[in-house]
């Protein structure tokens, strides 16, 4: 539906135009009338007008003055001037204002039908162009968003091809990675309200855009995907500010997310970094800092707890383990009965889940979940061979809380159910 404004101090003109438009165009147009320039201005301020028929010689604010002011607030209105005077000065001013038609009273019915038909086409064409422009803009926004999340993932999960990083940074207008990294962990109620979970969340949800907006409101940031209840963001700084802005900015983000997104978060913050090659290390620092974040102390900076990292490193060294995947494999071999997830183990070794998954497969030759299943099934077969424990007990001891699920997993892995495995032994 299109909206038409008829502004004329003569009621008979308003009624005539109203009748002609309604009779020939049915319900295509919503018609609003005004008896003065001032009334026309008030209507235009509260209503989106597509086409306006304006009488030049209204009392008070005349038609030309009304058009000038309406153009300031909405340059898209298509104006048709109505006048009983064939004056050159009026016509000249009307043309300067971009008026579409200049009609002399009395106006013929055929003129109105022709003009309304033409103006309707112009408005429809303009609206179509607007929709197409909006769709293009939305596609570009989505492309930029994906590009930004991929850039964040690339810089925190090396190795990435330098030319690919440079290309992404160039498109996003990022000249350098200088600032600090924040790892933001969202509370379960926020994720549940928005159809997510700690185990599954994504970059495309509507609430993600609100989260992204609040983070960027604090300052120039690259915001990563919201995945598994966490999000990495790189706060970009123009100058070398050291660690001065880290805590204030992290606190500001925490407050904005609580106020505007109703999300209560914990944040681990790295130290200041200067250079894209330092981003992966910054992520590791943020992961470690986040481990020490609590409800009472939701924002923790790496600088506050870096001595604890040194202690953890010494402990691992004493175990003869100093590589991330070696640490993980050793941990799985010892604690296969526990609830182990890729994210949990990635956190333990201080690298991003995606990079951890890639490294694990490269070094172990199988995926994390495949390796965990192999270890659990080897132990299950050994326990079944002993014939001392029930299926339920064995399922619990090998990390499966549900014995039915254990049975299905065992059959998928070995080709037989546990009871048949015992019988065949």
C-alpha positions in Angstrom: 0.0 0.0 0.0 1.2 3.5 -0.9 0.5 6.6 1.2 -0.8 9.8 -0.5 -1.0 13.2 1.3 -3.4 15.8 -0.1 -2.8 19.3 1.3 -5.2 22.0 0.2 -7.2 24.6 2.0 -10.2 23.9 -0.2 -12.2 20.9 1.0 -13.8 20.4 -2.4 -10.3 19.8 -3.9 -9.4 17.2 -1.2 -12.7 15.4 -1.7 -12.4 15.3 -5.5 -8.9 13.9 -5.4 -9.8 11.4 -2.8 -12.8 10.2 -4.8 -10.9 9.9 -8.1 -8.0 8.0 -6.5 -10.2 5.6 -4.5 -12.5 4.9 -7.5 -9.7 4.1 -9.9 -7.1 2.5 -7.6 -9.1 0.9 -4.9 -7.3 0.0 -1.8 -3.8 0.5 -3.2 -3.5 3.9 -1.5 -4.0 5.2 2.0 -5.1 8.9 1.6 -4.4 11.4 4.3 -5.5 15.1 4.0 -4.3 18.4 5.5 -5.9 21.8 5.3 -2.7 23.8 5.8 1.0 23.7 5.3 1.6 23.4 9.0 -0.8 20.4 9.3 0.9 18.8 6.3 4.3 19.1 8.0 3.0 17.5 11.2 1.6 14.6 9.2 4.9 14.1 7.3 6.8 14.0 10.6 4.7 11.1 11.9 3.9 9.2 8.7 5.9 7.9 5.8 4.5 9.7 2.7 5.1 8.3 -0.8 3.2 10.9 -2.9 2.1 14.4 -1.9 -0.3 16.7 -3.7 0.4 20.2 -2.3 -1.5 23.4 -3.0 0.8 26.4 -3.3 -1.4 29.1 -1.9 -2.4 27.7 1.6 -2.6 30.2 4.5 0.4 30.5 6.8 3.1 28.1 5.7 2.5 27.9 1.9 3.0 24.9 -0.4 6.6 25.8 -1.5 7.7 26.3 2.2 6.0 23.1 3.2 7.8 21.2 0.4 11.2 22.7 1.3 10.8 21.5 4.9 9.4 18.1 4.1 12.3 17.5 1.7 14.7 18.1 4.5 13.3 15.2 6.6 12.3 12.9 3.7 13.9 13.6 0.3 12.1 10.5 -1.2 8.6 12.0 -1.2 7.3 12.6 -4.8 5.6 16.0 -4.9 2.8 17.2 -7.2 2.0 20.9 -7.0 -1.6 22.2 -7.3 -2.2 25.8 -8.1 -4.9 28.1 -9.6 -2.2 30.5 -10.8 0.0 29.9 -13.9 3.0 31.8 -12.5 6.5 31.3 -13.9 8.2 32.0 -10.6 6.2 29.3 -8.9 7.0 26.8 -11.6 10.7 27.7 -11.5 10.9 27.2 -7.7 9.0 24.0 -8.0 11.5 22.6 -10.6 14.4 23.6 -8.4 12.8 21.6 -5.5 12.5 18.5 -7.7 8.7 18.6 -7.9 7.5 15.8 -10.2 4.4 17.7 -11.6 3.0 21.2 -11.7 -0.8 21.1 -12.2 -3.2 24.0 -12.8 -6.7 24.0 -11.3 -9.3 22.9 -12.2 -7.6 19.6 -12.5 -9.1 17.0 -14.9 -9.9 13.5 -13.8 -7.7 12.0 -16.6 -4.7 14.0 -15.4 -5.0 12.7 -11.9 -5.3 9.1 -13.0 -2.3 9.5 -15.4 -0.2 11.2 -12.7 -1.1 8.7 -9.9 -0.3 5.8 -12.3 3.1 7.3 -13.2 4.0 8.1 -9.6 2.9 4.7 -8.4 5.4 3.1 -10.9 8.2 5.5 -9.7 7.5 4.6 -6.1 7.4 0.8 -6.8 10.6 1.0 -8.8 12.3 3.0 -6.0 11.1 0.5 -3.4 12.3 -2.4 -5.4 15.7 -0.8 -5.8 15.8 -0.2 -2.0 15.0 -3.8 -1.3 17.7 -5.0 -3.7 20.2 -2.6 -2.1 19.2 -3.8 1.3 19.6 -7.4 0.3 23.1 -6.7 -1.2 24.0 -4.8 2.0 22.8 -7.7 4.2 24.8 -10.2 2.1 27.9 -8.1 2.4 27.4 -7.8 6.1 27.1 -11.5 6.5 30.2 -12.0 4.3 32.1 -9.5 6.4 30.9 -11.2 9.6 32.1 -14.6 8.4 35.3 -13.1 7.2 35.9 -11.5 10.6 35.2 -14.7 12.5 37.4 -16.7 10.2 40.2 -14.1 10.7 40.0 -14.4 14.4 40.0 -18.2 14.2 43.0 -18.1 11.8 45.2 -15.8 14.0 44.5 -17.8 17.2 45.0 -21.2 15.4 48.3 -21.2 13.5 49.7 -22.0 11.1 47.8 -19.8 8.6 49.0 -18.7 5.2 50.3 -15.1 5.5 48.8 -14.0 2.2 45.3 -15.2 3.2 45.5 -13.4 6.5 46.7 -10.2 4.7 43.9 -10.5 2.3 41.3 -10.8 5.0 42.7 -8.0 7.0 42.8 -5.8 4.0 39.1 -6.4 3.2 38.2 -5.7 6.8 40.3 -2.6 6.9 42.6 -3.9 9.7 46.2 -2.7 9.3 47.7 -4.6 12.2 46.9 -6.9 15.1 47.8 -4.7 18.0 46.0 -4.8 21.4 44.8 -7.7 23.5 42.7 -10.9 23.3 39.6 -11.6 25.4 38.1 -15.1 25.8 34.4 -14.6 26.9 32.5 -17.5 28.4 28.7 -17.1 28.5 26.4 -18.4 31.3 24.1 -21.4 30.7 20.8 -19.4 31.2 21.8 -17.0 28.3 22.6 -19.9 26.0 19.4 -21.8 26.9 17.2 -18.8 26.3 18.6 -18.5 22.8 18.3 -22.1 21.8 22.0 -22.8 22.4 23.9 -25.0 24.9 27.4 -25.2 26.2 27.9 -28.0 23.7 26.3 -26.3 20.7 26.1 -22.6 19.8 26.8 -20.8 16.6 27.6 -17.5 14.8 24.3 -17.1 13.0 21.9 -16.7 15.9 20.0 -13.4 16.3 21.4 -12.9 19.8 24.9 -13.2 18.5 24.5 -9.9 16.6 23.5 -8.2 19.9 26.5 -9.7 21.6 28.8 -8.6 18.8 27.3 -5.0 18.8 27.9 -4.7 22.6 31.5 -5.8 22.4 32.2 -3.5 19.5 30.6 -0.6 21.3 33.5 -0.6 23.8 36.0 0.0 21.0 37.4 -1.3 17.7 37.3 -5.1 17.9 37.5 -8.3 15.8 34.8 -10.6 17.1 35.0 -14.4 16.6 32.3 -17.0 16.4 30.2 -17.9 19.5 31.0 -21.6 19.7 30.5 -24.0 22.6 29.5 -21.2 24.9 32.6 -19.1 24.3 33.7 -16.3 22.0 37.2 -14.8 21.3 37.5 -11.1 20.6 40.6 -9.1 19.7 40.5 -5.5 21.0 42.4 -3.5 18.4 44.4 -0.4 19.6 45.9 2.3 17.5 48.8 3.0 19.8 51.0 1.0 22.2 49.0 1.3 25.5 50.6 -1.5 27.3 48.3 -3.3 29.7 46.5 -0.1 30.9 43.2 -0.6 29.0 42.8 -4.3 29.4 40.9 -4.5 32.6 38.7 -1.4 32.1 37.7 -2.5 28.6 37.0 -6.1 29.7 34.9 -4.8 32.6 33.0 -2.5 30.2 32.2 -5.4 27.9 31.1 -7.5 30.8 28.7 -4.7 32.0 27.3 -4.0 28.5 26.6 -7.7 27.9 24.8 -7.9 31.2 22.7 -4.8 30.6 21.9 -5.1 26.9 22.1 -8.8 26.1 21.2 -10.2 29.6 24.3 -12.3 29.4 26.4 -12.9 32.5 29.9 -13.7 31.4 33.4 -14.6 32.7 36.3 -13.1 30.8 40.0 -14.2 30.5 42.2 -11.5 29.1 45.7 -11.8 27.6 48.5 -9.2 28.0 49.0 -6.5 25.3 50.4 -7.9 22.1 51.9 -6.2 19.0 51.9 -8.4 15.9 49.8 -11.1 14.4 52.3 -13.8 15.3 51.6 -13.2 19.0 47.8 -13.9 18.7 48.0 -17.6 19.3 50.1 -17.1 22.4 47.6 -14.5 23.5 44.8 -17.0 23.2 46.7 -19.4 25.3 47.1 -16.7 28.0 43.4 -15.8 27.8 42.4 -19.5 28.2 44.6 -19.8 31.3 43.2 -16.5 32.8 39.7 -17.7 32.2 40.3 -20.8 34.3 40.7 -18.5 37.3 37.5 -16.4 36.6 34.7 -17.0 39.1 31.3 -15.5 39.8 32.9 -13.1 42.3 35.9 -12.3 40.1 34.5 -12.6 36.6 37.3 -10.7 34.8 40.8 -12.1 35.2 43.9 -10.7 33.3 46.8 -13.0 32.5 49.2 -10.7 34.1 47.6 -11.4 37.5 48.1 -15.2 37.3 51.0 -15.8 35.0 53.1 -17.2 37.9 50.6 -20.0 38.2 51.2 -21.0 34.5 54.9 -21.3 35.3 54.0 -23.7 38.1 51.8 -25.8 35.9 54.5 -26.0 33.2 57.0 -27.3 35.8 54.5 -29.9 36.9 54.0 -31.1 33.3 57.8 -31.1 32.7 58.3 -33.4 35.8 55.9 -35.8 34.1 58.0 -35.8 31.0 55.3 -34.1 28.9 55.9 -30.9 27.1 53.9 -31.1 23.9 50.2 -30.3 23.7 49.1 -33.5 22.0 51.4 -35.7 24.1 49.8 -34.1 27.2 46.4 -34.9 25.8 47.1 -38.5 24.9 48.7 -39.1 28.3 45.7 -37.6 30.0 43.2 -39.6 28.0 45.1 -42.8 28.7 45.0 -42.1 32.5 41.5 -40.6 32.7 39.4 -42.2 29.9 36.6 -42.9 32.4 36.0 -39.2 32.9 33.7 -37.0 30.9 36.2 -35.7 28.3 35.4 -33.3 25.6 37.5 -31.7 22.8 37.0 -28.2 24.3 38.0 -29.4 27.8 41.2 -30.9 26.6 42.0 -27.9 24.3 41.6 -25.7 27.3 44.0 -27.8 29.3 46.7 -27.3 26.8 45.8 -23.7 26.1 45.0 -23.8 22.4 41.8 -23.2 20.4 39.5 -26.2 19.9 39.8 -26.0 16.1 43.6 -25.9 16.2 43.7 -28.6 18.8 41.5 -30.9 16.6 43.8 -30.3 13.7 47.0 -31.0 15.7 45.5 -34.1 17.3 44.6 -35.7 14.0 48.0 -34.9 12.5 49.9 -36.4 15.4 47.7 -39.3 16.5 46.5 -40.2 13.0 42.9 -40.3 14.1 40.5 -37.7 15.5 40.2 -37.0 19.2 36.9 -38.8 19.6 38.2 -41.8 17.6 41.2 -42.1 19.8 39.1 -41.7 23.0 36.8 -44.5 21.7 39.7 -46.8 20.9 41.1 -46.4 24.4 37.8 -47.0 26.1 37.0 -50.0 23.9 40.4 -51.6 24.6 39.7 -51.3 28.3 36.1 -52.6 27.9 37.3 -55.7 26.1 39.9 -56.3 28.8 37.3 -56.0 31.5 34.8 -58.2 29.6 37.5 -60.9 29.2 38.0 -61.0 33.0 34.2 -61.9 33.4 34.2 -60.3 36.8 32.0 -57.3 36.4 28.5 -56.5 35.0 28.0 -54.7 31.7 26.7 -51.7 33.7 29.9 -51.6 35.9 32.1 -51.9 32.8 30.2 -49.1 31.0 30.7 -46.7 33.9 34.4 -47.6 34.3 35.0 -46.9 30.6 33.3 -43.5 30.6 29.8 -44.4 29.6 27.1 -43.4 32.1 24.4 -45.1 30.0 24.9 -48.8 29.6 22.6 -49.0 26.5 24.7 -46.4 24.8 27.8 -48.3 25.8 26.3 -51.4 24.2 25.5 -49.6 21.0 29.0 -48.1 20.9 30.7 -51.4 21.6 28.8 -53.1 18.8 29.6 -50.3 16.3 33.3 -50.6 17.2 33.6 -54.5 17.4 30.7 -55.8 15.4 29.2 -57.6 18.4 27.3 -56.7 21.6 29.2 -57.1 24.9 27.3 -60.3 25.9 28.2 -62.0 22.6 31.8 -60.9 23.0 32.0 -62.6 26.4 30.5 -65.8 25.0 32.9 -65.9 22.1 36.0 -65.4 24.3 
